[in-house]
Amino acid sequence: MEVVKVIEVIATSTNSFSDAAANAVKEASKSIKNIQSVYVKEMNAKVENDSITSYAVNAKVSFLVNNSDNS
């Protein structure tokens, strides 16, 4: 039986929401293997002097959990 686990992360970028989502996956993959998908739950941006200075996403990262008992 396959088990999929989900964690929620917040990631940022100075370039775009797309880059922020990619950063979420990149950082999560440093400690999690078998990432299957990312779901962007929320997006927000920081504004200074009438310009966007950073983009942020709240994302759910799903990954397959290895179960060694099913070998």
mmCIF file as gemmi writes it, N, C-alpha and C atoms, coordinates in Angstrom:
data_model
loop_
_atom_site.group_PDB
_atom_site.id
_atom_site.type_symbol
_atom_site.label_atom_id
_atom_site.label_alt_id
_atom_site.label_comp_id
_atom_site.label_asym_id
_atom_site.label_entity_id
_atom_site.label_seq_id
_atom_site.pdbx_PDB_ins_code
_atom_site.Cartn_x
_atom_site.Cartn_y
_atom_site.Cartn_z
_atom_site.occupancy
_atom_site.B_iso_or_equiv
_atom_site.pdbx_formal_charge
_atom_site.auth_seq_id
_atom_site.auth_asym_id
_atom_site.pdbx_PDB_model_num
ATOM 1 N N . MET Axp A 1 ? 0.837 -1.179 0 1 0 ? 1 A 1
ATOM 2 C CA . MET Axp A 1 ? 0 0 0 1 0 ? 1 A 1
ATOM 3 C C . MET Axp A 1 ? 0.884 1.246 0 1 0 ? 1 A 1
ATOM 4 N N . GLU Axp A 2 ? 0.55 2.188 -0.844 1 0 ? 2 A 1
ATOM 5 C CA . GLU Axp A 2 ? 1.291 3.446 -0.89 1 0 ? 2 A 1
ATOM 6 C C . GLU Axp A 2 ? 0.652 4.457 0.058 1 0 ? 2 A 1
ATOM 7 N N . VAL Axp A 3 ? 1.504 5.201 0.742 1 0 ? 3 A 1
ATOM 8 C CA . VAL Axp A 3 ? 1.041 6.258 1.631 1 0 ? 3 A 1
ATOM 9 C C . VAL Axp A 3 ? 1.647 7.567 1.158 1 0 ? 3 A 1
ATOM 10 N N . VAL Axp A 4 ? 0.815 8.582 1.011 1 0 ? 4 A 1
ATOM 11 C CA . VAL Axp A 4 ? 1.276 9.904 0.616 1 0 ? 4 A 1
ATOM 12 C C . VAL Axp A 4 ? 1.119 10.831 1.813 1 0 ? 4 A 1
ATOM 13 N N . LYS Axp A 5 ? 2.189 11.536 2.137 1 0 ? 5 A 1
ATOM 14 C CA . LYS Axp A 5 ? 2.177 12.473 3.253 1 0 ? 5 A 1
ATOM 15 C C . LYS Axp A 5 ? 2.196 13.891 2.687 1 0 ? 5 A 1
ATOM 16 N N . VAL Axp A 6 ? 1.63 14.837 3.434 1 0 ? 6 A 1
ATOM 17 C CA . VAL Axp A 6 ? 1.564 16.232 2.99 1 0 ? 6 A 1
ATOM 18 C C . VAL Axp A 6 ? 2.138 17.13 4.076 1 0 ? 6 A 1
ATOM 19 N N . ILE Axp A 7 ? 3.021 18.047 3.661 1 0 ? 7 A 1
ATOM 20 C CA . ILE Axp A 7 ? 3.513 19.083 4.57 1 0 ? 7 A 1
ATOM 21 C C . ILE Axp A 7 ? 3.16 20.436 3.979 1 0 ? 7 A 1
ATOM 22 N N . GLU Axp A 8 ? 3.09 21.431 4.829 1 0 ? 8 A 1
ATOM 23 C CA . GLU Axp A 8 ? 2.789 22.786 4.366 1 0 ? 8 A 1
ATOM 24 C C . GLU Axp A 8 ? 4.021 23.654 4.582 1 0 ? 8 A 1
ATOM 25 N N . VAL Axp A 9 ? 4.409 24.388 3.545 1 0 ? 9 A 1
ATOM 26 C CA . VAL Axp A 9 ? 5.599 25.238 3.612 1 0 ? 9 A 1
ATOM 27 C C . VAL Axp A 9 ? 5.271 26.629 3.081 1 0 ? 9 A 1
ATOM 28 N N . ILE Axp A 10 ? 6.075 27.598 3.488 1 0 ? 10 A 1
ATOM 29 C CA . ILE Axp A 10 ? 5.988 28.955 2.961 1 0 ? 10 A 1
ATOM 30 C C . ILE Axp A 10 ? 7.323 29.248 2.295 1 0 ? 10 A 1
ATOM 31 N N . ALA Axp A 11 ? 7.276 29.728 1.058 1 0 ? 11 A 1
ATOM 32 C CA . ALA Axp A 11 ? 8.503 30.031 0.323 1 0 ? 11 A 1
ATOM 33 C C . ALA Axp A 11 ? 8.367 31.384 -0.357 1 0 ? 11 A 1
ATOM 34 N N . THR Axp A 12 ? 9.502 32.033 -0.585 1 0 ? 12 A 1
ATOM 35 C CA . THR Axp A 12 ? 9.49 33.368 -1.183 1 0 ? 12 A 1
ATOM 36 C C . THR Axp A 12 ? 10.428 33.461 -2.381 1 0 ? 12 A 1
ATOM 37 N N . SER Axp A 13 ? 10.264 34.538 -3.132 1 0 ? 13 A 1
ATOM 38 C CA . SER Axp A 13 ? 11.127 34.862 -4.262 1 0 ? 13 A 1
ATOM 39 C C . SER Axp A 13 ? 11.03 36.362 -4.511 1 0 ? 13 A 1
ATOM 40 N N . THR Axp A 14 ? 12.085 36.928 -5.011 1 0 ? 14 A 1
ATOM 41 C CA . THR Axp A 14 ? 12.03 38.332 -5.416 1 0 ? 14 A 1
ATOM 42 C C . THR Axp A 14 ? 11.605 38.481 -6.873 1 0 ? 14 A 1
ATOM 43 N N . ASN Axp A 15 ? 11.429 37.341 -7.584 1 0 ? 15 A 1
ATOM 44 C CA . ASN Axp A 15 ? 11.119 37.384 -9.014 1 0 ? 15 A 1
ATOM 45 C C . ASN Axp A 15 ? 9.65 37.171 -9.364 1 0 ? 15 A 1
ATOM 46 N N . SER Axp A 16 ? 9.038 36.094 -8.803 1 0 ? 16 A 1
ATOM 47 C CA . SER Axp A 16 ? 7.67 35.764 -9.207 1 0 ? 16 A 1
ATOM 48 C C . SER Axp A 16 ? 7.057 34.723 -8.277 1 0 ? 16 A 1
ATOM 49 N N . PHE Axp A 17 ? 5.737 34.549 -8.408 1 0 ? 17 A 1
ATOM 50 C CA . PHE Axp A 17 ? 5.054 33.495 -7.664 1 0 ? 17 A 1
ATOM 51 C C . PHE Axp A 17 ? 5.536 32.125 -8.13 1 0 ? 17 A 1
ATOM 52 N N . SER Axp A 18 ? 5.783 31.999 -9.428 1 0 ? 18 A 1
ATOM 53 C CA . SER Axp A 18 ? 6.273 30.741 -9.976 1 0 ? 18 A 1
ATOM 54 C C . SER Axp A 18 ? 7.614 30.355 -9.351 1 0 ? 18 A 1
ATOM 55 N N . ASP Axp A 19 ? 8.51 31.315 -9.235 1 0 ? 19 A 1
ATOM 56 C CA . ASP Axp A 19 ? 9.803 31.059 -8.596 1 0 ? 19 A 1
ATOM 57 C C . ASP Axp A 19 ? 9.631 30.709 -7.117 1 0 ? 19 A 1
ATOM 58 N N . ALA Axp A 20 ? 8.693 31.333 -6.456 1 0 ? 20 A 1
ATOM 59 C CA . ALA Axp A 20 ? 8.436 31.028 -5.048 1 0 ? 20 A 1
ATOM 60 C C . ALA Axp A 20 ? 7.97 29.583 -4.898 1 0 ? 20 A 1
ATOM 61 N N . ALA Axp A 21 ? 7.088 29.127 -5.796 1 0 ? 21 A 1
ATOM 62 C CA . ALA Axp A 21 ? 6.625 27.731 -5.76 1 0 ? 21 A 1
ATOM 63 C C . ALA Axp A 21 ? 7.782 26.775 -6.038 1 0 ? 21 A 1
ATOM 64 N N . ALA Axp A 22 ? 8.623 27.123 -7.001 1 0 ? 22 A 1
ATOM 65 C CA . ALA Axp A 22 ? 9.795 26.287 -7.307 1 0 ? 22 A 1
ATOM 66 C C . ALA Axp A 22 ? 10.739 26.235 -6.108 1 0 ? 22 A 1
ATOM 67 N N . ASN Axp A 23 ? 10.883 27.346 -5.409 1 0 ? 23 A 1
ATOM 68 C CA . ASN Axp A 23 ? 11.73 27.37 -4.21 1 0 ? 23 A 1
ATOM 69 C C . ASN Axp A 23 ? 11.159 26.478 -3.109 1 0 ? 23 A 1
ATOM 70 N N . ALA Axp A 24 ? 9.843 26.417 -3.005 1 0 ? 24 A 1
ATOM 71 C CA . ALA Axp A 24 ? 9.209 25.544 -2.017 1 0 ? 24 A 1
ATOM 72 C C . ALA Axp A 24 ? 9.601 24.091 -2.26 1 0 ? 24 A 1
ATOM 73 N N . VAL Axp A 25 ? 9.528 23.668 -3.513 1 0 ? 25 A 1
ATOM 74 C CA . VAL Axp A 25 ? 9.887 22.295 -3.862 1 0 ? 25 A 1
ATOM 75 C C . VAL Axp A 25 ? 11.386 22.064 -3.691 1 0 ? 25 A 1
ATOM 76 N N . LYS Axp A 26 ? 12.193 23.019 -4.116 1 0 ? 26 A 1
ATOM 77 C CA . LYS Axp A 26 ? 13.652 22.881 -4.012 1 0 ? 26 A 1
ATOM 78 C C . LYS Axp A 26 ? 14.096 22.725 -2.561 1 0 ? 26 A 1
ATOM 79 N N . GLU Axp A 27 ? 13.567 23.553 -1.685 1 0 ? 27 A 1
ATOM 80 C CA . GLU Axp A 27 ? 13.952 23.484 -0.268 1 0 ? 27 A 1
ATOM 81 C C . GLU Axp A 27 ? 13.404 22.219 0.397 1 0 ? 27 A 1
ATOM 82 N N . ALA Axp A 28 ? 12.165 21.854 0.092 1 0 ? 28 A 1
ATOM 83 C CA . ALA Axp A 28 ? 11.587 20.641 0.681 1 0 ? 28 A 1
ATOM 84 C C . ALA Axp A 28 ? 12.359 19.404 0.242 1 0 ? 28 A 1
ATOM 85 N N . SER Axp A 29 ? 12.84 19.398 -0.998 1 0 ? 29 A 1
ATOM 86 C CA . SER Axp A 29 ? 13.558 18.226 -1.514 1 0 ? 29 A 1
ATOM 87 C C . SER Axp A 29 ? 14.911 18.007 -0.847 1 0 ? 29 A 1
ATOM 88 N N . LYS Axp A 30 ? 15.388 18.989 -0.099 1 0 ? 30 A 1
ATOM 89 C CA . LYS Axp A 30 ? 16.652 18.811 0.634 1 0 ? 30 A 1
ATOM 90 C C . LYS Axp A 30 ? 16.499 17.817 1.784 1 0 ? 30 A 1
ATOM 91 N N . SER Axp A 31 ? 15.289 17.687 2.315 1 0 ? 31 A 1
ATOM 92 C CA . SER Axp A 31 ? 15.078 16.772 3.44 1 0 ? 31 A 1
ATOM 93 C C . SER Axp A 31 ? 13.992 15.725 3.171 1 0 ? 31 A 1
ATOM 94 N N . ILE Axp A 32 ? 13.288 15.847 2.051 1 0 ? 32 A 1
ATOM 95 C CA . ILE Axp A 32 ? 12.2 14.926 1.722 1 0 ? 32 A 1
ATOM 96 C C . ILE Axp A 32 ? 12.448 14.325 0.345 1 0 ? 32 A 1
ATOM 97 N N . LYS Axp A 33 ? 12.256 13.03 0.246 1 0 ? 33 A 1
ATOM 98 C CA . LYS Axp A 33 ? 12.398 12.335 -1.036 1 0 ? 33 A 1
ATOM 99 C C . LYS Axp A 33 ? 11.019 11.977 -1.583 1 0 ? 33 A 1
ATOM 100 N N . ASN Axp A 34 ? 10.961 11.62 -2.843 1 0 ? 34 A 1
ATOM 101 C CA . ASN Axp A 34 ? 9.736 11.14 -3.507 1 0 ? 34 A 1
ATOM 102 C C . ASN Axp A 34 ? 8.619 12.177 -3.559 1 0 ? 34 A 1
ATOM 103 N N . ILE Axp A 35 ? 8.964 13.453 -3.776 1 0 ? 35 A 1
ATOM 104 C CA . ILE Axp A 35 ? 7.928 14.489 -3.9 1 0 ? 35 A 1
ATOM 105 C C . ILE Axp A 35 ? 7.099 14.2 -5.148 1 0 ? 35 A 1
ATOM 106 N N . GLN Axp A 36 ? 5.78 14.206 -4.964 1 0 ? 36 A 1
ATOM 107 C CA . GLN Axp A 36 ? 4.85 13.886 -6.041 1 0 ? 36 A 1
ATOM 108 C C . GLN Axp A 36 ? 4.162 15.122 -6.626 1 0 ? 36 A 1
ATOM 109 N N . SER Axp A 37 ? 3.877 16.118 -5.759 1 0 ? 37 A 1
ATOM 110 C CA . SER Axp A 37 ? 3.158 17.29 -6.255 1 0 ? 37 A 1
ATOM 111 C C . SER Axp A 37 ? 3.29 18.452 -5.281 1 0 ? 37 A 1
ATOM 112 N N . VAL Axp A 38 ? 2.942 19.64 -5.789 1 0 ? 38 A 1
ATOM 113 C CA . VAL Axp A 38 ? 2.882 20.832 -4.948 1 0 ? 38 A 1
ATOM 114 C C . VAL Axp A 38 ? 1.573 21.547 -5.281 1 0 ? 38 A 1
ATOM 115 N N . TYR Axp A 39 ? 0.856 21.947 -4.239 1 0 ? 39 A 1
ATOM 116 C CA . TYR Axp A 39 ? -0.41 22.658 -4.385 1 0 ? 39 A 1
ATOM 117 C C . TYR Axp A 39 ? -0.233 24.022 -3.741 1 0 ? 39 A 1
ATOM 118 N N . VAL Axp A 40 ? -0.349 25.074 -4.541 1 0 ? 40 A 1
ATOM 119 C CA . VAL Axp A 40 ? -0.213 26.432 -4.006 1 0 ? 40 A 1
ATOM 120 C C . VAL Axp A 40 ? -1.559 26.824 -3.401 1 0 ? 40 A 1
ATOM 121 N N . LYS Axp A 41 ? -1.544 26.941 -2.086 1 0 ? 41 A 1
ATOM 122 C CA . LYS Axp A 41 ? -2.762 27.234 -1.332 1 0 ? 41 A 1
ATOM 123 C C . LYS Axp A 41 ? -3.071 28.728 -1.31 1 0 ? 41 A 1
ATOM 124 N N . GLU Axp A 42 ? -2.041 29.542 -1.086 1 0 ? 42 A 1
ATOM 125 C CA . GLU Axp A 42 ? -2.205 30.996 -1.021 1 0 ? 42 A 1
ATOM 126 C C . GLU Axp A 42 ? -1.008 31.68 -1.655 1 0 ? 42 A 1
ATOM 127 N N . MET Axp A 43 ? -1.247 32.888 -2.149 1 0 ? 43 A 1
ATOM 128 C CA . MET Axp A 43 ? -0.171 33.713 -2.686 1 0 ? 43 A 1
ATOM 129 C C . MET Axp A 43 ? -0.307 35.107 -2.091 1 0 ? 43 A 1
ATOM 130 N N . ASN Axp A 44 ? 0.82 35.74 -1.806 1 0 ? 44 A 1
ATOM 131 C CA . ASN Axp A 44 ? 0.782 37.138 -1.378 1 0 ? 44 A 1
ATOM 132 C C . ASN Axp A 44 ? 2.085 37.8 -1.776 1 0 ? 44 A 1
ATOM 133 N N . ALA Axp A 45 ? 2.064 39.107 -1.794 1 0 ? 45 A 1
ATOM 134 C CA . ALA Axp A 45 ? 3.241 39.866 -2.212 1 0 ? 45 A 1
ATOM 135 C C . ALA Axp A 45 ? 3.46 41.038 -1.269 1 0 ? 45 A 1
ATOM 136 N N . LYS Axp A 46 ? 4.714 41.361 -1.062 1 0 ? 46 A 1
ATOM 137 C CA . LYS Axp A 46 ? 5.076 42.521 -0.245 1 0 ? 46 A 1
ATOM 138 C C . LYS Axp A 46 ? 5.276 43.707 -1.189 1 0 ? 46 A 1
ATOM 139 N N . VAL Axp A 47 ? 4.706 44.845 -0.804 1 0 ? 47 A 1
ATOM 140 C CA . VAL Axp A 47 ? 4.773 46.046 -1.635 1 0 ? 47 A 1
ATOM 141 C C . VAL Axp A 47 ? 5.47 47.16 -0.867 1 0 ? 47 A 1
ATOM 142 N N . GLU Axp A 48 ? 6.414 47.794 -1.524 1 0 ? 48 A 1
ATOM 143 C CA . GLU Axp A 48 ? 7.093 48.976 -0.974 1 0 ? 48 A 1
ATOM 144 C C . GLU Axp A 48 ? 7.195 50.028 -2.072 1 0 ? 48 A 1
ATOM 145 N N . ASN Axp A 49 ? 6.857 51.254 -1.753 1 0 ? 49 A 1
ATOM 146 C CA . ASN Axp A 49 ? 6.913 52.364 -2.716 1 0 ? 49 A 1
ATOM 147 C C . ASN Axp A 49 ? 6.174 52.042 -4.01 1 0 ? 49 A 1
ATOM 148 N N . ASP Axp A 50 ? 4.981 51.48 -3.87 1 0 ? 50 A 1
ATOM 149 C CA . ASP Axp A 50 ? 4.102 51.165 -5.005 1 0 ? 50 A 1
ATOM 150 C C . ASP Axp A 50 ? 4.645 50.091 -5.944 1 0 ? 50 A 1
ATOM 151 N N . SER Axp A 51 ? 5.607 49.288 -5.484 1 0 ? 51 A 1
ATOM 152 C CA . SER Axp A 51 ? 6.151 48.201 -6.303 1 0 ? 51 A 1
ATOM 153 C C . SER Axp A 51 ? 6.239 46.92 -5.48 1 0 ? 51 A 1
ATOM 154 N N . ILE Axp A 52 ? 6.028 45.791 -6.149 1 0 ? 52 A 1
ATOM 155 C CA . ILE Axp A 52 ? 6.176 44.502 -5.476 1 0 ? 52 A 1
ATOM 156 C C . ILE Axp A 52 ? 7.66 44.232 -5.257 1 0 ? 52 A 1
ATOM 157 N N . THR Axp A 53 ? 8.011 43.927 -4.008 1 0 ? 53 A 1
ATOM 158 C CA . THR Axp A 53 ? 9.41 43.655 -3.676 1 0 ? 53 A 1
ATOM 159 C C . THR Axp A 53 ? 9.677 42.171 -3.429 1 0 ? 53 A 1
ATOM 160 N N . SER Axp A 54 ? 8.643 41.408 -3.07 1 0 ? 54 A 1
ATOM 161 C CA . SER Axp A 54 ? 8.828 39.964 -2.919 1 0 ? 54 A 1
ATOM 162 C C . SER Axp A 54 ? 7.49 39.25 -3.047 1 0 ? 54 A 1
ATOM 163 N N . TYR Axp A 55 ? 7.581 38.017 -3.511 1 0 ? 55 A 1
ATOM 164 C CA . TYR Axp A 55 ? 6.423 37.159 -3.723 1 0 ? 55 A 1
ATOM 165 C C . TYR Axp A 55 ? 6.517 35.992 -2.749 1 0 ? 55 A 1
ATOM 166 N N . ALA Axp A 56 ? 5.38 35.548 -2.219 1 0 ? 56 A 1
ATOM 167 C CA . ALA Axp A 56 ? 5.381 34.417 -1.29 1 0 ? 56 A 1
ATOM 168 C C . ALA Axp A 56 ? 4.221 33.479 -1.607 1 0 ? 56 A 1
ATOM 169 N N . VAL Axp A 57 ? 4.464 32.188 -1.382 1 0 ? 57 A 1
ATOM 170 C CA . VAL Axp A 57 ? 3.406 31.192 -1.53 1 0 ? 57 A 1
ATOM 171 C C . VAL Axp A 57 ? 3.35 30.331 -0.278 1 0 ? 57 A 1
ATOM 172 N N . ASN Axp A 58 ? 2.141 29.961 0.075 1 0 ? 58 A 1
ATOM 173 C CA . ASN Axp A 58 ? 1.901 28.965 1.107 1 0 ? 58 A 1
ATOM 174 C C . ASN Axp A 58 ? 1.515 27.72 0.31 1 0 ? 58 A 1
ATOM 175 N N . ALA Axp A 59 ? 2.349 26.677 0.364 1 0 ? 59 A 1
ATOM 176 C CA . ALA Axp A 59 ? 2.154 25.527 -0.507 1 0 ? 59 A 1
ATOM 177 C C . ALA Axp A 59 ? 2.104 24.224 0.278 1 0 ? 59 A 1
ATOM 178 N N . LYS Axp A 60 ? 1.344 23.275 -0.245 1 0 ? 60 A 1
ATOM 179 C CA . LYS Axp A 60 ? 1.297 21.927 0.301 1 0 ? 60 A 1
ATOM 180 C C . LYS Axp A 60 ? 2.124 21.031 -0.616 1 0 ? 60 A 1
ATOM 181 N N . VAL Axp A 61 ? 3.119 20.378 -0.032 1 0 ? 61 A 1
ATOM 182 C CA . VAL Axp A 61 ? 3.997 19.491 -0.776 1 0 ? 61 A 1
ATOM 183 C C . VAL Axp A 61 ? 3.635 18.05 -0.406 1 0 ? 61 A 1
ATOM 184 N N . SER Axp A 62 ? 3.313 17.235 -1.417 1 0 ? 62 A 1
ATOM 185 C CA . SER Axp A 62 ? 2.933 15.84 -1.203 1 0 ? 62 A 1
ATOM 186 C C . SER Axp A 62 ? 4.082 14.93 -1.608 1 0 ? 62 A 1
ATOM 187 N N . PHE Axp A 63 ? 4.332 13.912 -0.78 1 0 ? 63 A 1
ATOM 188 C CA . PHE Axp A 63 ? 5.407 12.986 -1.104 1 0 ? 63 A 1
ATOM 189 C C . PHE Axp A 63 ? 5.049 11.571 -0.699 1 0 ? 63 A 1
ATOM 190 N N . LEU Axp A 64 ? 5.592 10.618 -1.434 1 0 ? 64 A 1
ATOM 191 C CA . LEU Axp A 64 ? 5.351 9.203 -1.202 1 0 ? 64 A 1
ATOM 192 C C . LEU Axp A 64 ? 6.224 8.726 -0.06 1 0 ? 64 A 1
ATOM 193 N N . VAL Axp A 65 ? 5.614 8.035 0.892 1 0 ? 65 A 1
ATOM 194 C CA . VAL Axp A 65 ? 6.339 7.503 2.042 1 0 ? 65 A 1
ATOM 195 C C . VAL Axp A 65 ? 6.721 6.06 1.742 1 0 ? 65 A 1
ATOM 196 N N . ASN Axp A 66 ? 8.008 5.744 1.878 1 0 ? 66 A 1
ATOM 197 C CA . ASN Axp A 66 ? 8.467 4.376 1.69 1 0 ? 66 A 1
ATOM 198 C C . ASN Axp A 66 ? 8.122 3.548 2.913 1 0 ? 66 A 1
ATOM 199 N N . ASN Axp A 67 ? 7.483 2.421 2.673 1 0 ? 67 A 1
ATOM 200 C CA . ASN Axp A 67 ? 7.15 1.514 3.76 1 0 ? 67 A 1
ATOM 201 C C . ASN Axp A 67 ? 7.983 0.259 3.583 1 0 ? 67 A 1
ATOM 202 N N . SER Axp A 68 ? 9.045 0.122 4.39 1 0 ? 68 A 1
ATOM 203 C CA . SER Axp A 68 ? 9.968 -0.998 4.261 1 0 ? 68 A 1
ATOM 204 C C . SER Axp A 68 ? 9.32 -2.328 4.641 1 0 ? 68 A 1
ATOM 205 N N . ASP Axp A 69 ? 8.183 -2.303 5.348 1 0 ? 69 A 1
ATOM 206 C CA . ASP Axp A 69 ? 7.5 -3.543 5.728 1 0 ? 69 A 1
ATOM 207 C C . ASP Axp A 69 ? 6.843 -4.23 4.531 1 0 ? 69 A 1
ATOM 208 N N . ASN Axp A 70 ? 6.65 -3.49 3.441 1 0 ? 70 A 1
ATOM 209 C CA . ASN Axp A 70 ? 5.99 -4.048 2.264 1 0 ? 70 A 1
ATOM 210 C C . ASN Axp A 70 ? 6.976 -4.528 1.224 1 0 ? 70 A 1
ATOM 211 N N . SER Axp A 71 ? 8.216 -4.748 1.569 1 0 ? 71 A 1
ATOM 212 C CA . SER Axp A 71 ? 9.232 -5.183 0.606 1 0 ? 71 A 1
ATOM 213 C C . SER Axp A 71 ? 8.98 -6.598 0.135 1 0 ? 71 A 1
